[in-house]
Amino acid sequence: MKKYSVWTLITTLMIFFSSSALAALDIQITRGVVRAIPIAIVPFDENNPNSPNDISRIVANDLSHSGQFQVMPQSNLPQKPHDADAVSADLWKTLGLDDLVIGSSVPTGNGQTKVDMTLLDLFHSNQSTPTVLMRQSYTVADSQTRALAHHISDIIYEKLTGEKGVFSTRLAYVKVTPLPNNPRHKVYALMVSDVDGHNAKPLLTSTQPIMSPDWSPDGKQIVYVSFETKLPQIFTSDVATGQRRLISSFPGINGAPSFSPDGRSLAVALSMGKTNPNIYTIDLGSGRLNQLTNDASINTEPSWAPDGQSILFTSDRGGAPQIYSIDLASKQTQRMTYLGSYNASATYLAGNPTKISLLHRDDRGFNVAIYDLQSGTMQILTQGGYLESPSPAPNGRMIVYSTNVGGRRMLGMVSSNGQVNIRLPEVSGDAQAPAWSPY
């Protein structure tokens, strides 16, 4: 999920934790999928193939990092056609390819670029001429070519897999960097970036910690915890304008906010000046509070069910952190996880009412896992270490999380089948508390 646990929050109330943060992500595949769709992306603009905004390179990177495609290196391409009539399906099929993407990117001279894209089916072609699966033309502002490339990746992904792509979605995360003249002091920034880490922009900066970002269902707002007054408060910020709204500033802990599926309420962890927090909901229209749990345990990290009728949360009421669910109407609570001595940060997977992603600890350390609520089975996706804040993509195919590599916090992604694991290292500082946006 996109939240730090309240155990971290309680520690932060006593001593501000030290971290250092992120800027532009450079994806590294650390484990790749065995079976993937073999595809080639022909360069759209041969005159400027190394441009960071080269559409074909961005599309190739997107598809490769999804774990669903095996993209042929452009250096291995036998030819570089821009028109379907120039493509010999037989030649490309001998290379083991199923599909081919060709196109062109031509500046129009008025601050715009004309882009043509064609997706060709090689696998089902019974003759030398490939089958055209899709042909699209666009004219966009030069500044929007990267966004267009992600859109092209999305439509290719959906056409070939039958599922929506997530390349046009975004990440929110907390970037923490030391002050140049005083490394013991940090600057915290709530960042919003493309899924590949480009176009990262700060929504908020502070000399005090920022925690637990979560997206509204329409992707227009982010809720988070800020310590700018030295005590935790919950704010929302408009992603487009940066306009802020104070939501919660009760005595003690104000933490782990989570938007309801309809965007009208927040689930939060509040201590109300007492030792341990409980789960509440806050109506964003009226400000009305509804207390859901009421005991002396630590109850935190609420996350809504897809239907908005119940909430998952983490509680140590059994002696160790486990996942529980509470029905909003009856306020009846039931324990959901029993495998392992530590389970936290649970989120339903892509609206699936039977599977949740979570943080699971065993003798290998902390891992991102998927727990099947029906069968009671736990699928471990990562390979141990100190992991935090798993947040699934809106199609459920990937999960972003924060990990410690060589003493640095950085973002990683793992596929929901565990076959693909990639790292998004930062040139300086640390990255933490990632949250994947909705579509």
URGILIN-V349030 format. One record per helix or strand of 2 or more residues. SS is the DSSP state (~ for helix, > for strand). FROM is the first residue (numbers start at 1). TO is the last residue. Records with the same first field share a line. If there is no record, write none. Layout:
SS = FROM-TO, FROM-TO
//
This chain:
~ = 6-14, 46-48, 55-65, 74-76, 84-86, 89-93, 142-161
> = 26-31, 37-41, 69-71, 99-107, 112-121, 131-141, 170-179, 182-194, 201-206, 210-215, 221-226, 233-238, 244-248, 254-259, 265-270, 278-283, 289-291, 299-304, 310-315, 322-327, 333-335, 342-349, 352-362, 365-372, 378-380, 387-392, 398-405, 408-415, 421-425, 430-436
//
